[in-house]
Amino acid sequence: MNANRVLIIAEAGVNHDGSLEKAIELVDIAAKAGADAIKFQTWITEDIATQDAPKAAYQVQNDGAQNSQYEMLKRLELSYADFRKVKKICDDKKIIFLSTPDEKKSLDFLVDELGMSMIKIGSGEITNIGFLRDVGRKNRTVILSTGMSTLEEVERAVHELRSSGAKDIRVLHCTSAYPASFEHLNLKAMITMKSALNLPIGYSDHSLGTEVSVAAVALGAQIIEKHFTYDSNAKGPDHAASLNPDELK
């Protein structure tokens, strides 16, 4: 990554609604907008959620379906075969393919089979020490989101990644709300983490619009991750907190 410019990660997440065709559409949108990378999420539902796990409040509100976390995740899950196709299309369109692994099988698939050069760790894994060690052993650039965590937890996560083999670590400030209200963003947390960790910092922006991302860059963010979608009015857990194609551009 070039330290003299901001890396823009267009976060597709689960806004493909479990459809390979929509995932490919999102790649096209991100590439046309000029994003450096597009990021998805890769998981095996049975390995990360119990059958009766409830959805988060924002997921209930945004998804519009009365079902469990397991059922929602299963509906939104793309297969490894799907991701092989998405990765090839990303290569063809000259946009970096990224996906957050949520368990070790998907981590191994993304890095060892698809050759993913950067590993994005979602905020929910920051205290998952065994998984952090698995990530560190891959010896790839690591981008660590820090939503819902204390500075002590972030320091522990960085220590575990380093001691397991990760040499290049970037840390993203994040407010884990979808969308995140302006009064809860606390952008100065980036400065605190940069001082405490002596690592490059960035911002995973869940607020509405693009103004906060610009402010984050003014405060030193070298990475901006921003959710986007084909239609911010679509039903699904993250569409409402996502940029439309014109806003992404």
CYANA upper distance limits for C-alpha pairs under 8 A (distance plus 0.5 A):
  1 MET  CA      7 LEU  CA      7.89
  2 ASN  CA      6 VAL  CA      8.28
  2 ASN  CA      7 LEU  CA      8.40
  3 ALA  CA    222 GLN  CA      7.58
  5 ARG  CA    222 GLN  CA      7.30
  6 VAL  CA    217 VAL  CA      8.22
  6 VAL  CA    221 ALA  CA      7.87
  6 VAL  CA    222 GLN  CA      5.16
  6 VAL  CA    223 ILE  CA      5.84
  6 VAL  CA    224 ILE  CA      7.50
  7 LEU  CA     36 ASP  CA      6.78
  7 LEU  CA     37 ALA  CA      8.44
  7 LEU  CA    222 GLN  CA      6.80
  7 LEU  CA    223 ILE  CA      5.17
  7 LEU  CA    224 ILE  CA      6.77
  8 ILE  CA     35 ALA  CA      5.99
  8 ILE  CA     36 ASP  CA      5.82
  8 ILE  CA     37 ALA  CA      7.00
  8 ILE  CA    223 ILE  CA      6.57
  8 ILE  CA    224 ILE  CA      5.60
  8 ILE  CA    225 GLU  CA      6.61
  8 ILE  CA    226 LYS  CA      8.41
  9 ILE  CA     35 ALA  CA      6.81
  9 ILE  CA     36 ASP  CA      6.61
  9 ILE  CA     37 ALA  CA      5.27
  9 ILE  CA     38 ILE  CA      6.10
  9 ILE  CA     39 LYS  CA      7.20
  9 ILE  CA    223 ILE  CA      7.94
  9 ILE  CA    224 ILE  CA      6.60
  9 ILE  CA    225 GLU  CA      5.09
  9 ILE  CA    226 LYS  CA      6.96
 10 ALA  CA     30 ALA  CA      6.84
 10 ALA  CA     35 ALA  CA      6.63
 10 ALA  CA     36 ASP  CA      8.23
 10 ALA  CA     37 ALA  CA      6.54
 10 ALA  CA     38 ILE  CA      5.18
 10 ALA  CA     39 LYS  CA      6.71
 10 ALA  CA    225 GLU  CA      6.53
 10 ALA  CA    226 LYS  CA      5.95
 10 ALA  CA    227 HIS  CA      6.59
 10 ALA  CA    228 PHE  CA      6.95
 10 ALA  CA    248 LEU  CA      8.32
 11 GLU  CA     38 ILE  CA      6.33
 11 GLU  CA     39 LYS  CA      5.35
 11 GLU  CA     40 PHE  CA      7.03
 11 GLU  CA    225 GLU  CA      6.74
 11 GLU  CA    226 LYS  CA      5.86
 11 GLU  CA    227 HIS  CA      4.80
 11 GLU  CA    228 PHE  CA      6.49
 12 ALA  CA     16 HIS  CA      7.73
 12 ALA  CA     23 ALA  CA      8.38
 12 ALA  CA     26 LEU  CA      7.26
 12 ALA  CA     38 ILE  CA      7.01
 12 ALA  CA     39 LYS  CA      6.09
 12 ALA  CA     40 PHE  CA      5.82
 12 ALA  CA    227 HIS  CA      6.47
 12 ALA  CA    228 PHE  CA      6.33
 12 ALA  CA    229 THR  CA      7.12
 13 GLY  CA     39 LYS  CA      6.80
 13 GLY  CA     40 PHE  CA      4.80
 13 GLY  CA     41 GLN  CA      5.89
 13 GLY  CA    227 HIS  CA      7.73
 13 GLY  CA    238 ASP  CA      8.48
 14 VAL  CA     18 GLY  CA      7.59
 14 VAL  CA     40 PHE  CA      7.21
 14 VAL  CA     41 GLN  CA      7.22
 14 VAL  CA     76 LEU  CA      6.81
 14 VAL  CA    238 ASP  CA      7.75
 15 ASN  CA     23 ALA  CA      8.26
 15 ASN  CA    228 PHE  CA      8.25
 15 ASN  CA    229 THR  CA      6.42
 15 ASN  CA    230 TYR  CA      8.40
 15 ASN  CA    236 GLY  CA      7.64
 15 ASN  CA    238 ASP  CA      7.07
 15 ASN  CA    239 HIS  CA      6.80
 16 HIS  CA     20 LEU  CA      7.62
 16 HIS  CA     21 GLU  CA      8.38
 16 HIS  CA     22 LYS  CA      5.36
 16 HIS  CA     23 ALA  CA      5.31
 16 HIS  CA     26 LEU  CA      7.78
 16 HIS  CA     76 LEU  CA      8.14
 17 ASP  CA     22 LYS  CA      7.86
 17 ASP  CA     75 ARG  CA      7.96
 17 ASP  CA     76 LEU  CA      5.83
 17 ASP  CA    236 GLY  CA      7.50
 18 GLY  CA     75 ARG  CA      6.39
 18 GLY  CA     76 LEU  CA      4.42
 18 GLY  CA     77 GLU  CA      5.98
 18 GLY  CA     78 LEU  CA      6.25
 19 SER  CA     23 ALA  CA      6.79
 19 SER  CA     76 LEU  CA      8.24
 19 SER  CA     78 LEU  CA      7.78
 20 LEU  CA     24 ILE  CA      6.75
 20 LEU  CA     78 LEU  CA      7.66
 20 LEU  CA     82 ASP  CA      6.70
 20 LEU  CA     86 VAL  CA      8.41
 21 GLU  CA     25 GLU  CA      6.79
 22 LYS  CA     26 LEU  CA      6.67
 23 ALA  CA     27 VAL  CA      6.91
 23 ALA  CA     86 VAL  CA      7.74
 24 ILE  CA     28 ASP  CA      6.92
 24 ILE  CA     86 VAL  CA      6.80
 24 ILE  CA     89 ILE  CA      7.95
 25 GLU  CA     29 ILE  CA      6.81
 25 GLU  CA    230 TYR  CA      8.33
 26 LEU  CA     30 ALA  CA      6.62
 26 LEU  CA    229 THR  CA      7.48
 26 LEU  CA    230 TYR  CA      7.22
 27 VAL  CA     31 ALA  CA      6.57
 27 VAL  CA     38 ILE  CA      7.30
 27 VAL  CA     86 VAL  CA      8.32
 27 VAL  CA     89 ILE  CA      8.16
 27 VAL  CA     90 CYS  CA      7.13
 28 ASP  CA     32 LYS  CA      6.58
 28 ASP  CA     93 LYS  CA      8.29
 29 ILE  CA     33 ALA  CA      6.62
 29 ILE  CA    230 TYR  CA      8.26
 29 ILE  CA    245 PRO  CA      6.81
 30 ALA  CA     34 GLY  CA      6.93
 30 ALA  CA     35 ALA  CA      6.10
 30 ALA  CA     37 ALA  CA      8.30
 30 ALA  CA     38 ILE  CA      7.08
 30 ALA  CA    245 PRO  CA      8.27
 30 ALA  CA    248 LEU  CA      8.16
 31 ALA  CA     35 ALA  CA      6.42
 31 ALA  CA     36 ASP  CA      8.34
 31 ALA  CA     93 LYS  CA      7.12
 31 ALA  CA     94 LYS  CA      8.15
 31 ALA  CA     95 ILE  CA      6.62
 32 LYS  CA    249 LYS  CA      8.27
 33 ALA  CA    245 PRO  CA      7.80
 33 ALA  CA    246 ASP  CA      8.29
 33 ALA  CA    248 LEU  CA      6.82
 33 ALA  CA    249 LYS  CA      4.71
 34 GLY  CA    249 LYS  CA      7.20
 35 ALA  CA     95 ILE  CA      7.82
 35 ALA  CA    249 LYS  CA      8.39
 36 ASP  CA     95 ILE  CA      6.35
 36 ASP  CA     96 ILE  CA      6.74
 37 ALA  CA     95 ILE  CA      5.85
 37 ALA  CA     96 ILE  CA      4.76
 37 ALA  CA     97 PHE  CA      6.45
 37 ALA  CA     98 LEU  CA      7.32
 38 ILE  CA     95 ILE  CA      7.47
 38 ILE  CA     96 ILE  CA      6.75
 38 ILE  CA     97 PHE  CA      6.07
 38 ILE  CA     98 LEU  CA      6.45
 39 LYS  CA     97 PHE  CA      6.81
 39 LYS  CA     98 LEU  CA      4.91
 39 LYS  CA     99 SER  CA      5.35
 39 LYS  CA    100 THR  CA      7.74
 40 PHE  CA     98 LEU  CA      6.79
 40 PHE  CA     99 SER  CA      4.79
 40 PHE  CA    100 THR  CA      6.81
 41 GLN  CA     99 SER  CA      5.34
 41 GLN  CA    100 THR  CA      5.09
 41 GLN  CA    101 PRO  CA      6.67
 41 GLN  CA    102 ASP  CA      8.02
 42 THR  CA     77 GLU  CA      7.91
 42 THR  CA     78 LEU  CA      7.68
 42 THR  CA     99 SER  CA      6.64
 42 THR  CA    100 THR  CA      6.39
 42 THR  CA    101 PRO  CA      5.46
 42 THR  CA    102 ASP  CA      6.87
 42 THR  CA    106 SER  CA      6.66
 43 TRP  CA     47 ASP  CA      8.32
 43 TRP  CA     48 ILE  CA      8.10
 43 TRP  CA     77 GLU  CA      7.47
 43 TRP  CA    101 PRO  CA      6.55
 43 TRP  CA    102 ASP  CA      5.74
 43 TRP  CA    103 GLU  CA      6.92
 43 TRP  CA    106 SER  CA      6.40
 44 ILE  CA     48 ILE  CA      7.32
 44 ILE  CA     77 GLU  CA      7.89
 44 ILE  CA    102 ASP  CA      8.44
 44 ILE  CA    103 GLU  CA      8.10
 44 ILE  CA    106 SER  CA      7.93
 45 THR  CA     49 ALA  CA      6.54
 45 THR  CA     70 TYR  CA      7.22
 45 THR  CA     73 LEU  CA      6.66
 45 THR  CA     74 LYS  CA      6.31
 45 THR  CA     77 GLU  CA      7.76
 46 GLU  CA     50 THR  CA      7.59
 46 GLU  CA     70 TYR  CA      8.42
 47 ASP  CA    103 GLU  CA      7.71
 48 ILE  CA    102 ASP  CA      7.82
 48 ILE  CA    103 GLU  CA      7.68
 49 ALA  CA     53 ALA  CA      6.99
 49 ALA  CA     69 GLN  CA      7.73
 49 ALA  CA     70 TYR  CA      6.15
 50 THR  CA     70 TYR  CA      6.81
 51 GLN  CA     68 SER  CA      7.86
 51 GLN  CA     69 GLN  CA      8.29
 51 GLN  CA     70 TYR  CA      5.91
 51 GLN  CA     71 GLU  CA      8.09
 52 ASP  CA     68 SER  CA      6.50
 52 ASP  CA     69 GLN  CA      7.77
 52 ASP  CA     70 TYR  CA      7.33
 53 ALA  CA     68 SER  CA      6.46
 53 ALA  CA     69 GLN  CA      5.84
 53 ALA  CA     70 TYR  CA      6.82
 54 PRO  CA     68 SER  CA      5.56
 54 PRO  CA     69 GLN  CA      5.60
 54 PRO  CA     70 TYR  CA      8.42
 55 LYS  CA     59 GLN  CA      6.44
 55 LYS  CA     60 VAL  CA      6.71
 55 LYS  CA     67 ASN  CA      8.34
 55 LYS  CA     68 SER  CA      6.32
 55 LYS  CA     69 GLN  CA      5.05
 56 ALA  CA     60 VAL  CA      6.90
 56 ALA  CA     69 GLN  CA      8.43
 57 ALA  CA     61 GLN  CA      6.85
 58 TYR  CA     62 ASN  CA      6.47
 58 TYR  CA    177 ALA  CA      8.28
 58 TYR  CA    178 TYR  CA      7.10
 58 TYR  CA    237 PRO  CA      7.54
 59 GLN  CA     63 ASP  CA      5.93
 59 GLN  CA    236 GLY  CA      8.02
 59 GLN  CA    237 PRO  CA      5.16
 59 GLN  CA    238 ASP  CA      8.23
 60 VAL  CA     64 GLY  CA      6.79
 60 VAL  CA     65 ALA  CA      7.42
 60 VAL  CA     66 GLN  CA      7.71
 60 VAL  CA    237 PRO  CA      8.03
 61 GLN  CA    237 PRO  CA      8.32
 62 ASN  CA    235 LYS  CA      6.84
 62 ASN  CA    236 GLY  CA      6.14
 62 ASN  CA    237 PRO  CA      5.43
 62 ASN  CA    238 ASP  CA      7.58
 62 ASN  CA    239 HIS  CA      8.10
 62 ASN  CA    240 ALA  CA      7.31
 63 ASP  CA    235 LYS  CA      5.75
 63 ASP  CA    236 GLY  CA      4.48
 63 ASP  CA    237 PRO  CA      5.22
 64 GLY  CA    235 LYS  CA      6.78
 64 GLY  CA    236 GLY  CA      7.55
 67 ASN  CA     71 GLU  CA      6.60
 67 ASN  CA     72 MET  CA      7.19
 68 SER  CA     72 MET  CA      6.73
 69 GLN  CA     73 LEU  CA      6.56
 70 TYR  CA     74 LYS  CA      6.56
 71 GLU  CA     75 ARG  CA      6.71
 72 MET  CA     76 LEU  CA      6.83
 73 LEU  CA     77 GLU  CA      6.43
 78 LEU  CA     82 ASP  CA      6.52
 78 LEU  CA     83 PHE  CA      7.57
 79 SER  CA     83 PHE  CA      7.00
 80 TYR  CA     84 ARG  CA      6.78
 80 TYR  CA    109 PHE  CA      8.31
 81 ALA  CA     85 LYS  CA      7.14
 82 ASP  CA     86 VAL  CA      6.81
 83 PHE  CA     87 LYS  CA      6.42
 84 ARG  CA     88 LYS  CA      6.90
 84 ARG  CA    114 LEU  CA      7.65
 85 LYS  CA     89 ILE  CA      6.88
 86 VAL  CA     90 CYS  CA      6.70
 87 LYS  CA     91 ASP  CA      6.76
 87 LYS  CA     97 PHE  CA      6.41
 87 LYS  CA    114 LEU  CA      7.95
 88 LYS  CA     92 ASP  CA      6.72
 89 ILE  CA     93 LYS  CA      6.67
 90 CYS  CA     94 LYS  CA      6.53
 90 CYS  CA     95 ILE  CA      5.71
 90 CYS  CA     96 ILE  CA      6.89
 90 CYS  CA     97 PHE  CA      6.36
 91 ASP  CA     95 ILE  CA      6.75
 91 ASP  CA     96 ILE  CA      7.59
 91 ASP  CA     97 PHE  CA      8.03
 97 PHE  CA    116 MET  CA      7.68
 98 LEU  CA    116 MET  CA      7.15
 98 LEU  CA    118 MET  CA      7.51
 98 LEU  CA    119 ILE  CA      7.82
 98 LEU  CA    120 LYS  CA      8.00
 99 SER  CA    110 LEU  CA      8.01
 99 SER  CA    119 ILE  CA      7.95
 99 SER  CA    120 LYS  CA      7.41
100 THR  CA    119 ILE  CA      7.24
100 THR  CA    120 LYS  CA      5.67
100 THR  CA    121 ILE  CA      6.48
100 THR  CA    122 GLY  CA      7.14
101 PRO  CA    106 SER  CA      5.78
101 PRO  CA    107 LEU  CA      5.55
101 PRO  CA    110 LEU  CA      8.02
101 PRO  CA    119 ILE  CA      8.48
101 PRO  CA    120 LYS  CA      8.18
101 PRO  CA    121 ILE  CA      7.77
102 ASP  CA    106 SER  CA      7.30
102 ASP  CA    107 LEU  CA      7.89
102 ASP  CA    122 GLY  CA      8.39
102 ASP  CA    125 GLU  CA      8.30
103 GLU  CA    107 LEU  CA      6.80
103 GLU  CA    131 PHE  CA      7.70
104 LYS  CA    108 ASP  CA      6.59
104 LYS  CA    131 PHE  CA      7.35
104 LYS  CA    134 ASP  CA      7.73
105 LYS  CA    109 PHE  CA      6.72
106 SER  CA    110 LEU  CA      6.54
107 LEU  CA    111 VAL  CA      6.64
107 LEU  CA    135 VAL  CA      7.98
108 ASP  CA    112 ASP  CA      5.84
108 ASP  CA    113 GLU  CA      7.73
109 PHE  CA    113 GLU  CA      5.61
109 PHE  CA    114 LEU  CA      7.05
110 LEU  CA    114 LEU  CA      5.49
110 LEU  CA    115 GLY  CA      6.88
110 LEU  CA    116 MET  CA      6.25
111 VAL  CA    115 GLY  CA      5.16
111 VAL  CA    116 MET  CA      5.25
111 VAL  CA    117 SER  CA      7.64
111 VAL  CA    138 LYS  CA      8.08
112 ASP  CA    116 MET  CA      8.24
117 SER  CA    140 ARG  CA      6.47
117 SER  CA    141 THR  CA      7.18
118 MET  CA    140 ARG  CA      6.21
118 MET  CA    141 THR  CA      5.22
118 MET  CA    142 VAL  CA      6.27
118 MET  CA    143 ILE  CA      7.70
119 ILE  CA    135 VAL  CA      8.07
119 ILE  CA    140 ARG  CA      7.16
119 ILE  CA    141 THR  CA      6.73
119 ILE  CA    142 VAL  CA      5.38
119 ILE  CA    143 ILE  CA      6.61
120 LYS  CA    142 VAL  CA      6.44
120 LYS  CA    143 ILE  CA      5.13
120 LYS  CA    144 LEU  CA      6.52
120 LYS  CA    145 SER  CA      8.15
121 ILE  CA    125 GLU  CA      7.18
121 ILE  CA    126 ILE  CA      8.10
121 ILE  CA    142 VAL  CA      7.79
121 ILE  CA    143 ILE  CA      6.63
121 ILE  CA    144 LEU  CA      5.44
121 ILE  CA    145 SER  CA      6.62
122 GLY  CA    126 ILE  CA      7.83
122 GLY  CA    144 LEU  CA      7.18
122 GLY  CA    145 SER  CA      5.90
122 GLY  CA    146 THR  CA      8.21
123 SER  CA    144 LEU  CA      7.80
123 SER  CA    145 SER  CA      5.31
123 SER  CA    146 THR  CA      5.52
123 SER  CA    147 GLY  CA      5.58
123 SER  CA    148 MET  CA      7.55
123 SER  CA    149 SER  CA      8.24
123 SER  CA    174 CYS  CA      8.49
124 GLY  CA    147 GLY  CA      8.19
124 GLY  CA    148 MET  CA      8.47
125 GLU  CA    131 PHE  CA      7.95
125 GLU  CA    132 LEU  CA      8.11
126 ILE  CA    132 LEU  CA      8.02
126 ILE  CA    144 LEU  CA      8.34
126 ILE  CA    145 SER  CA      8.21
126 ILE  CA    146 THR  CA      7.40
126 ILE  CA    149 SER  CA      7.98
126 ILE  CA    153 GLU  CA      7.66
126 ILE  CA    154 VAL  CA      7.49
126 ILE  CA    157 ALA  CA      6.52
127 THR  CA    153 GLU  CA      7.26
127 THR  CA    157 ALA  CA      7.28
128 ASN  CA    132 LEU  CA      6.76
129 ILE  CA    133 ARG  CA      6.76
129 ILE  CA    157 ALA  CA      7.69
129 ILE  CA    160 GLU  CA      7.51
130 GLY  CA    134 ASP  CA      6.89
131 PHE  CA    135 VAL  CA      6.77
132 LEU  CA    136 GLY  CA      6.64
132 LEU  CA    157 ALA  CA      7.49
132 LEU  CA    160 GLU  CA      6.96
132 LEU  CA    161 LEU  CA      6.30
133 ARG  CA    137 ARG  CA      6.76
133 ARG  CA    160 GLU  CA      6.54
133 ARG  CA    161 LEU  CA      6.28
133 ARG  CA    164 SER  CA      5.86
134 ASP  CA    138 LYS  CA      7.40
134 ASP  CA    164 SER  CA      8.14
135 VAL  CA    139 ASN  CA      8.01
135 VAL  CA    140 ARG  CA      8.50
135 VAL  CA    142 VAL  CA      8.50
135 VAL  CA    161 LEU  CA      7.51
135 VAL  CA    166 ALA  CA      8.20
136 GLY  CA    140 ARG  CA      7.95
136 GLY  CA    160 GLU  CA      8.04
136 GLY  CA    161 LEU  CA      5.09
136 GLY  CA    162 ARG  CA      7.06
136 GLY  CA    163 SER  CA      8.10
136 GLY  CA    164 SER  CA      5.24
136 GLY  CA    165 GLY  CA      5.35
136 GLY  CA    166 ALA  CA      4.99
137 ARG  CA    164 SER  CA      5.83
137 ARG  CA    165 GLY  CA      5.61
137 ARG  CA    166 ALA  CA      7.21
138 LYS  CA    165 GLY  CA      7.82
138 LYS  CA    166 ALA  CA      7.84
139 ASN  CA    165 GLY  CA      6.04
139 ASN  CA    166 ALA  CA      5.34
139 ASN  CA    167 LYS  CA      7.30
140 ARG  CA    166 ALA  CA      6.88
140 ARG  CA    167 LYS  CA      8.12
140 ARG  CA    168 ASP  CA      7.66
141 THR  CA    166 ALA  CA      7.55
141 THR  CA    167 LYS  CA      7.71
141 THR  CA    168 ASP  CA      5.39
141 THR  CA    169 ILE  CA      6.44
141 THR  CA    170 ARG  CA      8.27
142 VAL  CA    166 ALA  CA      7.67
142 VAL  CA    168 ASP  CA      6.76
142 VAL  CA    169 ILE  CA      5.26
142 VAL  CA    170 ARG  CA      6.60
143 ILE  CA    169 ILE  CA      6.50
143 ILE  CA    170 ARG  CA      5.23
143 ILE  CA    171 VAL  CA      6.29
143 ILE  CA    172 LEU  CA      7.55
144 LEU  CA    169 ILE  CA      7.84
144 LEU  CA    170 ARG  CA      6.64
144 LEU  CA    171 VAL  CA      5.30
144 LEU  CA    172 LEU  CA      6.38
145 SER  CA    171 VAL  CA      6.59
145 SER  CA    172 LEU  CA      5.21
145 SER  CA    173 HIS  CA      6.78
145 SER  CA    174 CYS  CA      6.81
145 SER  CA    204 SER  CA      7.68
146 THR  CA    154 VAL  CA      7.19
146 THR  CA    171 VAL  CA      7.80
146 THR  CA    172 LEU  CA      6.67
146 THR  CA    173 HIS  CA      6.10
146 THR  CA    174 CYS  CA      6.19
147 GLY  CA    173 HIS  CA      7.23
147 GLY  CA    174 CYS  CA      5.06
147 GLY  CA    175 THR  CA      5.65
147 GLY  CA    176 SER  CA      5.67
148 MET  CA    174 CYS  CA      8.49
148 MET  CA    175 THR  CA      7.57
148 MET  CA    176 SER  CA      6.83
149 SER  CA    153 GLU  CA      6.54
149 SER  CA    154 VAL  CA      7.27
150 THR  CA    154 VAL  CA      6.91
151 LEU  CA    155 GLU  CA      6.66
151 LEU  CA    193 MET  CA      7.83
152 GLU  CA    156 ARG  CA      6.72
153 GLU  CA    157 ALA  CA      6.65
154 VAL  CA    158 VAL  CA      6.70
155 GLU  CA    159 HIS  CA      6.65
155 GLU  CA    197 LEU  CA      7.58
156 ARG  CA    160 GLU  CA      6.71
157 ALA  CA    161 LEU  CA      6.72
158 VAL  CA    162 ARG  CA      6.60
158 VAL  CA    169 ILE  CA      8.16
159 HIS  CA    163 SER  CA      6.48
160 GLU  CA    164 SER  CA      6.60
161 LEU  CA    165 GLY  CA      6.97
161 LEU  CA    166 ALA  CA      5.87
162 ARG  CA    166 ALA  CA      5.24
162 ARG  CA    167 LYS  CA      6.66
169 ILE  CA    199 LEU  CA      7.44
169 ILE  CA    200 PRO  CA      8.04
170 ARG  CA    199 LEU  CA      6.69
170 ARG  CA    200 PRO  CA      5.68
170 ARG  CA    201 ILE  CA      6.32
170 ARG  CA    202 GLY  CA      7.90
171 VAL  CA    199 LEU  CA      7.51
171 VAL  CA    200 PRO  CA      6.97
171 VAL  CA    201 ILE  CA      5.44
171 VAL  CA    202 GLY  CA      6.67
172 LEU  CA    190 MET  CA      8.05
172 LEU  CA    201 ILE  CA      6.16
172 LEU  CA    202 GLY  CA      4.96
172 LEU  CA    203 TYR  CA      5.26
172 LEU  CA    204 SER  CA      6.41
172 LEU  CA    223 ILE  CA      8.13
173 HIS  CA    187 LEU  CA      8.06
173 HIS  CA    189 ALA  CA      7.26
173 HIS  CA    190 MET  CA      6.21
173 HIS  CA    201 ILE  CA      7.99
173 HIS  CA    202 GLY  CA      6.78
173 HIS  CA    203 TYR  CA      5.38
173 HIS  CA    204 SER  CA      6.62
174 CYS  CA    185 LEU  CA      8.25
174 CYS  CA    203 TYR  CA      6.66
174 CYS  CA    204 SER  CA      5.55
174 CYS  CA    205 ASP  CA      7.03
174 CYS  CA    206 HIS  CA      8.11
175 THR  CA    180 ALA  CA      6.94
175 THR  CA    184 HIS  CA      7.71
175 THR  CA    185 LEU  CA      6.47
175 THR  CA    204 SER  CA      8.26
175 THR  CA    205 ASP  CA      8.01
175 THR  CA    206 HIS  CA      7.34
176 SER  CA    180 ALA  CA      7.55
176 SER  CA    206 HIS  CA      7.90
177 ALA  CA    181 SER  CA      8.32
177 ALA  CA    206 HIS  CA      7.23
178 TYR  CA    206 HIS  CA      6.47
178 TYR  CA    207 SER  CA      7.94
178 TYR  CA    238 ASP  CA      7.21
178 TYR  CA    240 ALA  CA      7.99
178 TYR  CA    241 ALA  CA      5.88
179 PRO  CA    206 HIS  CA      5.91
179 PRO  CA    207 SER  CA      5.78
179 PRO  CA    208 LEU  CA      6.91
179 PRO  CA    240 ALA  CA      7.54
179 PRO  CA    241 ALA  CA      5.08
180 ALA  CA    184 HIS  CA      7.33
180 ALA  CA    185 LEU  CA      7.52
180 ALA  CA    206 HIS  CA      5.83
180 ALA  CA    207 SER  CA      5.14
180 ALA  CA    208 LEU  CA      7.90
180 ALA  CA    241 ALA  CA      8.47
181 SER  CA    185 LEU  CA      7.39
181 SER  CA    207 SER  CA      6.69
182 PHE  CA    207 SER  CA      7.39
187 LEU  CA    191 ILE  CA      8.30
187 LEU  CA    216 ALA  CA      7.13
187 LEU  CA    219 LEU  CA      8.49
188 LYS  CA    192 THR  CA      7.03
188 LYS  CA    219 LEU  CA      8.45
189 ALA  CA    193 MET  CA      6.65
190 MET  CA    194 LYS  CA      6.61
190 MET  CA    201 ILE  CA      6.93
190 MET  CA    202 GLY  CA      7.69
190 MET  CA    203 TYR  CA      8.17
190 MET  CA    219 LEU  CA      8.46
190 MET  CA    221 ALA  CA      8.19
191 ILE  CA    195 SER  CA      6.71
191 ILE  CA    219 LEU  CA      8.03
191 ILE  CA    220 GLY  CA      8.37
192 THR  CA    196 ALA  CA      6.66
193 MET  CA    197 LEU  CA      6.19
193 MET  CA    198 ASN  CA      8.12
193 MET  CA    199 LEU  CA      8.46
193 MET  CA    201 ILE  CA      8.16
194 LYS  CA    198 ASN  CA      5.60
194 LYS  CA    199 LEU  CA      6.14
194 LYS  CA    200 PRO  CA      7.17
194 LYS  CA    201 ILE  CA      6.72
200 PRO  CA    221 ALA  CA      8.31
200 PRO  CA    222 GLN  CA      7.37
201 ILE  CA    220 GLY  CA      7.72
201 ILE  CA    221 ALA  CA      5.89
201 ILE  CA    222 GLN  CA      6.52
201 ILE  CA    223 ILE  CA      7.46
202 GLY  CA    216 ALA  CA      8.09
202 GLY  CA    217 VAL  CA      8.39
202 GLY  CA    220 GLY  CA      8.01
202 GLY  CA    221 ALA  CA      4.61
202 GLY  CA    222 GLN  CA      5.66
202 GLY  CA    223 ILE  CA      4.86
202 GLY  CA    224 ILE  CA      6.36
203 TYR  CA    213 SER  CA      7.80
203 TYR  CA    216 ALA  CA      7.10
203 TYR  CA    221 ALA  CA      6.71
203 TYR  CA    223 ILE  CA      6.73
203 TYR  CA    224 ILE  CA      5.64
203 TYR  CA    225 GLU  CA      6.83
204 SER  CA    224 ILE  CA      6.46
204 SER  CA    225 GLU  CA      5.09
204 SER  CA    226 LYS  CA      6.69
205 ASP  CA    212 VAL  CA      7.89
205 ASP  CA    213 SER  CA      6.97
205 ASP  CA    224 ILE  CA      7.66
205 ASP  CA    225 GLU  CA      6.58
205 ASP  CA    226 LYS  CA      5.83
205 ASP  CA    227 HIS  CA      8.07
206 HIS  CA    226 LYS  CA      7.31
206 HIS  CA    227 HIS  CA      7.55
206 HIS  CA    241 ALA  CA      6.77
206 HIS  CA    242 SER  CA      8.15
207 SER  CA    212 VAL  CA      7.66
207 SER  CA    241 ALA  CA      7.27
208 LEU  CA    241 ALA  CA      6.62
208 LEU  CA    242 SER  CA      7.71
208 LEU  CA    243 LEU  CA      8.05
209 GLY  CA    243 LEU  CA      7.35
209 GLY  CA    247 GLU  CA      7.97
210 THR  CA    214 VAL  CA      7.15
210 THR  CA    247 GLU  CA      7.99
211 GLU  CA    215 ALA  CA      6.85
212 VAL  CA    216 ALA  CA      6.60
213 SER  CA    217 VAL  CA      6.88
213 SER  CA    224 ILE  CA      7.18
214 VAL  CA    218 ALA  CA      6.90
215 ALA  CA    219 LEU  CA      6.92
216 ALA  CA    220 GLY  CA      6.99
216 ALA  CA    221 ALA  CA      5.98
217 VAL  CA    221 ALA  CA      4.92
217 VAL  CA    222 GLN  CA      7.21
217 VAL  CA    224 ILE  CA      8.36
226 LYS  CA    242 SER  CA      7.92
226 LYS  CA    243 LEU  CA      8.20
227 HIS  CA    238 ASP  CA      8.34
227 HIS  CA    241 ALA  CA      7.52
227 HIS  CA    242 SER  CA      5.16
227 HIS  CA    243 LEU  CA      6.72
228 PHE  CA    232 SER  CA      8.48
228 PHE  CA    239 HIS  CA      7.99
228 PHE  CA    242 SER  CA      4.86
228 PHE  CA    243 LEU  CA      4.82
228 PHE  CA    244 ASN  CA      6.35
228 PHE  CA    245 PRO  CA      7.54
228 PHE  CA    248 LEU  CA      7.16
229 THR  CA    239 HIS  CA      6.67
229 THR  CA    242 SER  CA      6.32
229 THR  CA    243 LEU  CA      6.58
229 THR  CA    244 ASN  CA      5.96
229 THR  CA    245 PRO  CA      7.29
230 TYR  CA    244 ASN  CA      6.52
230 TYR  CA    245 PRO  CA      6.84
231 ASP  CA    239 HIS  CA      7.52
231 ASP  CA    244 ASN  CA      6.43
232 SER  CA    239 HIS  CA      5.32
232 SER  CA    240 ALA  CA      5.68
232 SER  CA    241 ALA  CA      7.88
232 SER  CA    242 SER  CA      6.53
232 SER  CA    243 LEU  CA      7.23
232 SER  CA    244 ASN  CA      6.45
233 ASN  CA    239 HIS  CA      7.10
233 ASN  CA    240 ALA  CA      6.81
234 ALA  CA    239 HIS  CA      6.57
234 ALA  CA    240 ALA  CA      8.13
235 LYS  CA    239 HIS  CA      7.31
236 GLY  CA    240 ALA  CA      8.48
238 ASP  CA    242 SER  CA      7.03
243 LEU  CA    247 GLU  CA      6.02
243 LEU  CA    248 LEU  CA      6.25
244 ASN  CA    248 LEU  CA      6.75
245 PRO  CA    249 LYS  CA      6.87
